[in-house]
Each structure stands twice: as structure tokens, then as C-alpha cells.
Amino acid sequence: MVAHPLRWQLLTALAGSDLRVRELTERVGEPQNLVSYHLRLLRDGGLVRSRRSSFDGRDTYYHLDLDRCATALTSTGAAVHPALRLVPHPLTAPPDDVRVLVSCTGNSARSPIAEALLRRHGVAVTSAGSDPKPQVHPLAVRVLREEFGLDAAGHRPRPFPRDRFDLVVTLCDKVREVCPDFGGERVHWSVPEPVGHRDFVRAAGEIDTRVRHLLPVLAAGRKG
């Protein structure tokens, strides 16, 4: 599945950020119909997922399932020879001077969750929103406490700061369109806005997975 050169290019692009088809065509320099065809094969193979944009329902974001890729590649290596079995990369904290900003529109649910999950791994991170709510959603506080043992009760939603950041992660499709330039790399995680308790558990689990895969990238000195 991944041996095809174009599919490998698509996976490499999606490893850093969720992207739309037109962005992928620009990255790989191929026509949209060809890119869409190979994206469909990757989706059918379970390596890539798609999700309608919450900002513009006509757009679709594509997301690489990194856990599924890791499992598939590990199985492939072991099938060739036991010595080729891949081992998980140890979770290593990035350098202290790597500054990260995570953002969603209201800075009340997804970005506070991401901030808490990154901070517990020693990342110098802050969160903000384009239109901050008066307070953090109670379910975000509850899920962080129940699922991860983290206390976010003292967090207060913030507007965008004026600081510079090495990496900016946008977690909702709307804020991606209005996020200012903070001078560093930008990646996008298209996480649906949670509503009920089950949605918050699902969103926190997805963000935690993305955080785990981001840590070795930050530790290696690459942001995207």
C-alpha cells in the first residue's frame, strides 16, 4: 500500500498536519483526480481518515492514523524477518526552548485539553483562542481529571498572545482560518467540537494520541 511513490508522498504530508485535497495537490504537484484516487485507496486500507470541515462543510480534511500506520509497519517488518520488528520511539521531552501554542476558537475545550496533555510531558506550551469563552467547559475539566488525572480547573480562556512560538497547533477548522502568524511552524489537527461527555472522552483520546506522536518530532528538533 505505501510502496507507491505518490501514496508515500501523501502519507508523509499528512504525518505533519491534517490537510485538504487542494493542499495535498499543491504539496505533491499532482492533479486532484489522481490525488483523490490514491487517498481513496489509503482510506480503504485504513491508513487515512477523512472528516468534513466544521468551518466549511464543503471541505474535507484528511488525517493520517499514525497508530494504525505504526501497527501495520511493525507487522510488515516482522513478517519479513523477526529482527526487523519496529520498536516504539521512547517519549522524550523536547528542548526547553521549544515553545508551542495550541488553539481552538473558544479556548474552552480542545485547546485546554491539548495544553494539559502536552504540559504533563514537559512541553513549554500555552493555549489561546480567537474568541475565548468566559470559562473552560466543565466536561473538559472532568475528562482531564477522570481519564488522565490532570487538574485544569484553574485554567482561564485567553485571547491570542503577542509572543513568538516555534510551533502553532490549531485544533478546530474555524480557528485555522483566522490564526495569526506567530513566526514558527503551523500544523492542523481537525478535531470535532465536543458536546456531550462521550464526545469529550473521544476528543481527549484523539488529542492524546496526536500528542504522543508529536513528542518525538519535537524532541528531534522538527515541528512539522
Legacy VTK file of the C-alpha trace (Angstrom):
# vtk DataFile Version 3.0
C-alpha trace
ASCII
DATASET POLYDATA
POINTS 224 float
0.000 0.000 0.000
2.669 2.551 0.984
5.234 1.421 -1.599
3.615 3.554 -4.324
5.620 6.827 -4.597
2.576 9.114 -4.624
0.892 7.357 -1.705
4.143 7.642 0.234
4.208 11.386 -0.516
0.628 11.738 0.716
1.365 9.849 3.924
4.456 11.979 4.518
2.458 15.183 4.071
-0.346 14.008 6.355
2.109 12.881 9.027
2.664 16.518 9.927
-0.797 18.058 9.612
-4.384 17.414 8.592
-4.842 18.757 5.063
-7.490 19.293 2.408
-7.299 17.807 -1.077
-6.291 21.077 -2.729
-3.468 21.474 -0.196
-2.287 17.941 -0.867
-2.287 18.542 -4.632
-0.064 21.579 -4.069
2.286 19.566 -1.843
2.757 16.660 -4.229
2.363 18.534 -7.528
-0.181 16.119 -8.996
-3.728 16.677 -10.366
-6.647 16.485 -7.965
-8.283 13.455 -9.581
-5.088 11.418 -9.158
-4.616 12.563 -5.563
-8.252 11.753 -4.742
-7.874 8.278 -6.247
-4.867 7.423 -4.079
-6.476 8.980 -0.999
-9.420 6.648 -1.517
-7.055 3.665 -1.598
-5.394 4.849 1.608
-8.792 5.293 3.250
-9.902 1.842 2.125
-6.688 0.475 3.612
-7.455 2.107 6.947
-4.353 4.324 6.981
-6.085 7.634 6.289
-9.354 9.007 7.639
-11.471 11.863 6.343
-13.682 14.332 8.173
-15.935 17.133 6.952
-14.702 20.585 7.905
-16.687 22.124 10.759
-15.901 25.549 9.279
-16.908 24.829 5.693
-18.950 21.656 5.251
-17.971 21.501 1.585
-14.343 20.868 2.543
-12.896 17.603 3.815
-9.818 17.219 5.990
-7.660 14.113 5.677
-5.897 12.706 8.706
-3.196 10.035 8.936
-3.956 7.341 11.521
-0.454 7.165 12.990
-1.249 4.337 15.410
-2.635 2.225 12.565
0.422 3.011 10.435
2.768 2.043 13.262
0.977 -1.267 13.754
0.933 -2.038 10.027
4.607 -1.190 9.512
5.619 -3.182 12.581
3.705 -6.201 11.329
5.236 -5.873 7.878
8.784 -5.774 9.204
8.224 -8.751 11.492
6.686 -10.734 8.637
9.883 -10.318 6.597
12.236 -11.165 9.488
11.890 -11.072 13.293
14.895 -8.752 13.536
13.026 -6.140 11.508
10.310 -5.663 14.124
9.968 -1.942 14.850
10.030 -0.749 18.436
8.095 2.282 19.748
10.022 5.526 19.975
10.536 6.485 23.640
8.567 9.551 24.725
11.253 12.189 25.190
10.547 15.748 26.285
11.538 18.398 23.715
14.189 21.019 24.482
13.129 23.720 26.952
13.431 26.436 24.322
10.773 24.900 22.026
7.608 26.944 22.589
4.230 25.609 21.478
0.838 27.308 21.129
-2.362 25.251 20.842
-5.565 26.943 19.772
-9.279 26.466 19.234
-11.889 29.187 18.793
-13.144 29.450 22.368
-10.058 28.110 24.181
-12.538 26.281 26.396
-12.393 22.611 25.357
-9.970 21.199 22.804
-7.013 23.546 23.299
-7.048 23.410 27.132
-7.097 19.612 26.839
-4.138 19.718 24.437
-2.282 22.160 26.687
-2.710 19.927 29.735
-1.652 16.790 27.863
1.438 18.452 26.391
2.397 20.098 29.661
2.447 16.777 31.513
5.247 15.697 29.151
7.317 18.773 29.914
6.430 20.798 26.823
6.562 24.601 27.144
3.001 25.140 25.928
0.214 27.675 26.208
-3.272 27.775 24.728
-5.424 30.570 23.352
-8.465 31.237 21.188
-9.697 33.658 18.570
-12.916 34.231 20.551
-12.274 32.985 24.091
-15.205 31.819 26.203
-15.754 33.039 29.781
-14.605 29.723 31.254
-13.316 26.264 30.438
-16.058 23.759 29.663
-16.791 21.706 32.821
-16.649 18.486 30.812
-13.107 19.289 29.676
-12.083 19.662 33.320
-13.914 16.458 34.264
-12.463 14.329 31.460
-8.906 15.509 32.120
-9.339 14.620 35.778
-11.067 11.258 35.279
-9.148 9.975 32.250
-5.674 11.435 32.851
-5.528 12.569 36.483
-4.891 16.182 35.445
-6.360 19.284 37.083
-7.422 22.025 34.640
-9.890 23.743 36.959
-7.675 26.818 37.242
-7.365 27.401 33.504
-8.949 30.562 32.122
-9.562 31.004 28.383
-7.170 33.520 26.806
-7.040 35.572 23.616
-4.144 35.212 21.210
-0.894 36.474 22.765
1.669 38.638 21.032
4.548 36.240 21.677
6.505 34.188 19.172
6.100 30.402 19.095
8.116 27.665 17.418
5.012 25.611 16.683
1.319 26.525 16.472
-1.248 23.715 16.525
-4.806 24.630 15.519
-7.435 22.166 16.729
-10.586 23.448 15.042
-11.200 24.250 11.394
-12.571 27.714 12.116
-9.592 28.977 14.086
-7.230 27.677 11.421
-8.633 30.274 9.017
-8.033 33.229 11.361
-4.950 32.221 13.335
-2.249 34.923 13.197
1.340 34.280 12.176
3.433 33.621 15.264
6.676 33.165 13.350
7.004 29.380 13.607
5.707 26.213 12.004
1.956 25.553 11.826
0.117 22.239 11.879
-3.585 21.486 11.980
-5.472 18.824 13.926
-9.068 18.745 12.711
-10.782 17.635 15.935
-14.599 17.950 16.014
-16.055 20.211 18.689
-17.178 18.006 21.595
-20.678 18.431 23.012
-21.547 15.636 25.441
-19.424 13.609 27.844
-18.763 10.839 25.320
-17.631 13.434 22.745
-15.186 14.909 25.257
-13.744 11.486 26.074
-13.349 10.766 22.356
-11.773 14.176 21.638
-9.358 13.879 24.568
-8.327 10.401 23.427
-7.661 11.621 19.892
-5.670 14.612 21.141
-3.651 12.370 23.467
-2.749 10.117 20.526
-1.647 13.096 18.467
0.395 14.443 21.385
2.212 11.106 21.748
3.203 11.200 18.103
4.199 14.874 18.244
6.657 14.441 21.143
9.398 12.579 19.232
9.078 15.100 16.404
9.630 17.992 18.818
12.465 16.147 20.563
14.176 15.617 17.210
14.005 19.351 16.509
11.388 19.145 13.734
7.943 20.748 14.138
6.096 19.687 11.020
LINES 1 225
224 0 1 2 3 4 5 6 7 8 9 10 11 12 13 14 15 16 17 18 19 20 21 22 23 24 25 26 27 28 29 30 31 32 33 34 35 36 37 38 39 40 41 42 43 44 45 46 47 48 49 50 51 52 53 54 55 56 57 58 59 60 61 62 63 64 65 66 67 68 69 70 71 72 73 74 75 76 77 78 79 80 81 82 83 84 85 86 87 88 89 90 91 92 93 94 95 96 97 98 99 100 101 102 103 104 105 106 107 108 109 110 111 112 113 114 115 116 117 118 119 120 121 122 123 124 125 126 127 128 129 130 131 132 133 134 135 136 137 138 139 140 141 142 143 144 145 146 147 148 149 150 151 152 153 154 155 156 157 158 159 160 161 162 163 164 165 166 167 168 169 170 171 172 173 174 175 176 177 178 179 180 181 182 183 184 185 186 187 188 189 190 191 192 193 194 195 196 197 198 199 200 201 202 203 204 205 206 207 208 209 210 211 212 213 214 215 216 217 218 219 220 221 222 223
